[in-house]
Structures are given as C-alpha cells and as structure tokens.
Amino acid sequence: MAQLSEESLRTSYTIPSIVEIRVDIAEGIDKKLRYRVHEPVLSDRGRTLLNNFIYKVYRDLNLMKHLSTYGFSRKAYEVVVNLLKDYVRKEFSSRPTVIFRGSSSASRVSEAEIYNVAYYIVRDLMGYGPIDPLVRDQQVEDITCNGVELPVYVFHREFEWLETNVVFPNTEALERVIRVLAVRSGQEPSIANPIVEGVLRPEGYRVHIVLDTVSGRGHSFSIRRFRETPFTVVELLRRGVLDPGLAALLWMVVENKQGIVIYGPTGSGKTTLLNALAMFLPPETKIVSVEDTPEIFLPFHDNWDSMSTRLSNDPKVQNVTLQMQIESAMRQRPDVLILGEIRSREAYAFFQGVSTGHGGLTTVHAENIEALIRRLTSPPMNVPKSSIATAKLYINILRIPTPSGVVRKVTYVYEVEEYDAVKDLIHFKLISKWAKDEDVWYLDLRSSNVLKSISELILTRYEDLLTDLAMRATTLSYAANKNVDIFEFHSLLRRYRRDPIRTFNEAKEFLGDSYKLVIRELEERKSL
C-alpha cells in the first residue's frame, strides 16, 4: 500500500465511538486518495491481554450474556474496563506469567493500555470487529469487502470510493465478521444459499453477503449505511443540489399530494431527495412508506407507517413482497404512498394508487426520461402509459463530475401535459432546467399543468399560487442562509402553514429582499 505523507493530507476528522478514532484522507504519491482509520495502538502485552480476556469471555457464557446486554455503548466500555482491572489484579497477584509469557513478575499493564484493550474487546464482541469504525463513520455511505488480503473500500460522501487500510489477513478473520453480519441481519448464508441480504440490527443498515462458493475472490460483503438524521431540503440547498425557487415548487406539489417520480442513476441521491421532499408533508398526513430495506425516516410524522419486505428460505414462512405491501398499504387509506424504489411488478400497484387519488412519491433507476418510460412500460413492470401519466412531476437527479469533485444536481423537471389515448403517447413539458454554465435553475411557470391542478384543488387563483410560490422560495432561502437544523426547519414549515405572510416577512427582513425566481421560457417538450 502506498505511503502517505503529512503534506498529502486532504482532511482529518474523528468518528463518534467509545474512544476517539481518527480518520485521515490523504493522497499518495500515486495521486490516489486513501482512507486511513487510526485506532488505539496495543503493545505486545496489550495484545496478549486482549486475547486472554476474549478467550475467558468465550468460556464464560454468563459473562458473555452479561456483556451483550449493553451492546456497543459507553456503558459496555466502562464495564469491560472494570472487569479488565479486576482480571489483571487477580492474575498478577497469583500467576503473573499467565498474562505475559516471558515477562518478569514485575511487569505491569498501564491504565491507558487497559482502556485501549477494553476498546478492542467491545469492538470485537459487541461491535463489527475491524470494520466497526467504518460502520460508525457518518461520512461513509457504503462499505465493501471483496475478499481476503484485499483492502476494504468505502464510499465517502465527499470523496466517493476510497481504499481503506482495513484488510482481512486470512479467511478466518473475514469469516468472523461475516458471522457477525449474518447474525445481526437474521440471515444464514450457506453452500445451498450462498447469497443473502438483510438488515443489520439495531442500526437498520442494509447488508449483502456472498460466500466464496459463488464469489471468485473469496467471501465478500457490502453494507449500505444511512444517516441517523436525514438530509433536509436546507442541506440540499446549501450543497447546490437545487435552488430555493425549484424547492418551493416541489414543496407546493408535495404538500398538495401530487404524484412525483424521481429518477437517475445509482448513487445520484434519489432516496435522499425523496426523504427531504417527504418532510414537506404536513405532520398529520397519513403516510405509508414501503421499501425493501427501511431508508425513509420522517421523525416528525407520527401518522407515518413504515413497511418493509420479508424474504425467507423457509417454505413454511410466507414471503412478503413490495407488491403485497403496497396492496396492504392502500387498505390503510393513506393520503400519500411512498415507495422507496420501483424495481419490478410493484410499479403497477404504485401507479394504480396514484391514479385513484392518493399522493405518491417514488424513485426509479433511469438515466433520462426516455429510458424511464421504456423501463416502466417494459417487463416486468408493464405499466400502461395511461397510468404513468397520472403522476404529475418527473424529476431527474444526476451525479455531475467537476474539477473539484462530484456534485449532485436536479437537472430536469418534467410535468405531464396530457395523455393521448389514440396514439398512446404521454406529452411531457420541461418546467425546470439546471443551466450548468450559470449554475442556476430556470423555471417555466407561465402555464404549468401541475400548478393549475393545485389551483383547482385548493380553489385559488393561479396568480395567487405564483405569489405563494415566491413567498415559499424566500422562506427557504432564509432557512438555507441561516443553516437551520432539522428541528428549526420543521418549526419553520409549521409557522409558514399557520401564518405564511408573517413568516415570509420575517424571512424577507432577514435577507434584505425577497428571493427572485429565475423565470425563463422553456420550449422543450417530449412525446413518449
């Protein structure tokens, strides 16, 4: 592995853990960025103490059960420190060489070393072993291991894929971690069933395990992490994913329970945008979310039901598919149905729900609007175009390479103008476009179908709706400039619903002026 010099350091930060764990991201002489995690260093005596104590725990089921009740926590760490001190005291008083073979009876373990050993005991017994720091790192989205003696890779929020200094030296070390992942996800990979997928408890992260019987480089696994606190639109605004004008339009559309489909390639931020938009829904709204692996999190919506699939290899246990969950969700009379991702036959059930008047939010893997419609209308989805046309907005989000790194941008927003039943064509109109050279978003609001629908729904003049949209844009610009957190943002949305004019005036006073929408006539239309 290439050596990294201090001069090549790009960033350094600590990971929230039971002790301070530092991460350095630096550039090697080969110009390749690497992720280096720094854990406490153990001496030979410390490693011997660690091995002896873990052996003792494995032999004492009551002690193992006692420690497991604490999980990976500061309390577990404190308990292990006290147990280690007692253990060292007893062993040294009777048989000092039992702990450190070859050491003199005068040898002692420093208190600092005991704390370091305690960290590794908790990490290996209650955590995820060598990959535990990666699992705790809030900047990491994905963790992948492709086999023995190969570096584990992480997908970093800022730097994307990075090689780490975590390497499994042998199959035994890798299998220990895979056993932990299997147990915590409730799955059991075997020769007969070498590929399993599940959800790690209690974190809720998605894990995928492949055994060496079908993986050429040995056992492999991948973990998809989710943020404990979801992104808000404020954070997306500050990162330049969209601007206040477009965000205000989406706020209005979501709040009035119109159907929205977000599409883009893998890793473009579709689910992140979906979750951020769902927070615009009033807290009392009846929401049902359906996902393979729970990713959607709406902390302020008590009337929200989160449903997930269940797949089993046991013939006596019923599989619960996305399609079954959607059909179940529709019986709960939801105001809004959120489908984490459309992949297969559940697409038909989702669009049926939208066509019957329910609000809907979902994501689909597709590079552009043409590919999206082809995918929705082809097997196994087979959604009629008449049903696809019932969703009001189609939002494209992409990962854009730039000299300073990769950024995510909402590039196009299409609305459905009409469905031509004779020609079986959906007519789309472009109502928002990101202009790359200027880094601004144009809005075409002269005669928007989705705004007309909202106008008719809430019995408001179209002109008044545009005024409200401009007020919302100013309010969102204020939130982004103040960098409000998720709690302040929720409070701001609540205040706006209760008294929009007063909230707008407060925002305008703070900014010095109202936010100016970038209005531009966009002629692009597509018939698909």
C-alpha positions, 0 to 999 in steps of 0.5 A, a space after each residue: 500500500 502506498 505511503 502517505 505523507 503529512 503534506 498529502 493530507 486532504 482532511 482529518 476528522 474523528 468518528 463518534 465511538 467509545 474512544 476517539 478514532 481518527 480518520 485521515 484522507 490523504 493522497 499518495 504519491 500515486 495521486 490516489 486518495 486513501 482512507 486511513 482509520 487510526 485506532 488505539 495502538 496495543 503493545 505486545 502485552 496489550 495484545 496478549 491481554 486482549 486475547 486472554 480476556 476474549 478467550 475467558 469471555 468465550 468460556 464464560 457464557 454468563 459473562 458473555 450474556 452479561 456483556 451483550 446486554 449493553 451492546 456497543 455503548 459507553 456503558 459496555 466500555 466502562 464495564 469491560 474496563 472494570 472487569 479488565 482491572 479486576 482480571 489483571 489484579 487477580 492474575 498478577 497477584 497469583 500467576 503473573 506469567 499467565 498474562 505475559 509469557 516471558 515477562 518478569 513478575 514485575 511487569 505491569 499493564 498501564 491504565 491507558 493500555 487497559 482502556 485501549 484493550 477494553 476498546 478492542 474487546 467491545 469492538 470485537 464482541 459487541 461491535 463489527 470487529 475491524 470494520 466497526 469504525 467504518 460502520 460508525 463513520 457518518 461520512 461513509 455511505 457504503 462499505 465493501 469487502 471483496 475478499 481476503 488480503 484485499 483492502 476494504 473500500 468505502 464510499 465517502 460522501 465527499 470523496 466517493 470510493 476510497 481504499 481503506 487500510 482495513 484488510 482481512 489477513 486470512 479467511 478466518 478473520 473475514 469469516 468472523 465478521 461475516 458471522 457477525 453480519 449474518 447474525 445481526 441481519 437474521 440471515 444464514 448464508 450457506 453452500 445451498 444459499 450462498 447469497 443473502 441480504 438483510 438488515 443489520 440490527 439495531 442500526 437498520 443498515 442494509 447488508 449483502 453477503 456472498 460466500 466464496 462458493 459463488 464469489 471468485 475472490 473469496 467471501 465478500 460483503 457490502 453494507 449500505 449505511 444511512 444517516 441517523 438524521 436525514 438530509 433536509 431540503 436546507 442541506 440540499 440547498 446549501 450543497 447546490 443540489 437545487 435552488 430555493 425557487 425549484 424547492 418551493 415548487 416541489 414543496 407546493 406539489 408535495 404538500 398538495 399530494 401530487 404524484 412525483 417520480 424521481 429518477 437517475 442513476 445509482 448513487 445520484 441521491 434519489 432516496 435522499 431527495 425523496 426523504 427531504 421532499 417527504 418532510 414537506 408533508 404536513 405532520 398529520 398526513 397519513 403516510 405509508 412508506 414501503 421499501 425493501 430495506 427501511 431508508 425513509 425516516 420522517 421523525 416528525 410524522 407520527 401518522 407515518 407507517 413504515 413497511 418493509 419486505 420479508 424474504 425467507 428460505 423457509 417454505 413454511 414462512 410466507 414471503 412478503 413482497 413490495 407488491 403485497 405491501 403496497 396492496 396492504 398499504 392502500 387498505 390503510 387509506 393513506 393520503 400519500 404512498 411512498 415507495 422507496 424504489 420501483 424495481 419490478 411488478 410493484 410499479 403497477 400497484 404504485 401507479 394504480 394508487 396514484 391514479 385513484 387519488 392518493 399522493 405518491 412519491 417514488 424513485 426509479 433507476 433511469 438515466 433520462 426520461 426516455 429510458 424511464 418510460 421504456 423501463 416502466 412500460 417494459 417487463 416486468 413492470 408493464 405499466 400502461 402509459 395511461 397510468 404513468 401519466 397520472 403522476 404529475 412531476 418527473 424529476 431527474 437527479 444526476 451525479 455531475 463530475 467537476 474539477 473539484 469533485 462530484 456534485 449532485 444536481 436536479 437537472 430536469 423537471 418534467 410535468 405531464 401535459 396530457 395523455 393521448 389515448 389514440 396514439 398512446 403517447 404521454 406529452 411531457 413539458 420541461 418546467 425546470 432546467 439546471 443551466 450548468 454554465 450559470 449554475 442556476 435553475 430556470 423555471 417555466 411557470 407561465 402555464 404549468 399543468 401541475 400548478 393549475 391542478 393545485 389551483 383547482 384543488 385548493 380553489 385559488 387563483 393561479 396568480 395567487 399560487 405564483 405569489 405563494 410560490 415566491 413567498 415559499 422560495 424566500 422562506 427557504 432561502 432564509 432557512 438555507 442562509 441561516 443553516 437551520 437544523 432539522 428541528 428549526 426547519 420543521 418549526 419553520 414549515 409549521 409557522 409558514 402553514 399557520 401564518 405564511 405572510 408573517 413568516 415570509 416577512 420575517 424571512 424577507 427582513 432577514 435577507 434584505 429582499 425577497 428571493 427572485 425566481 429565475 423565470 425563463 421560457 422553456 420550449 422543450 417538450 417530449 412525446 413518449 
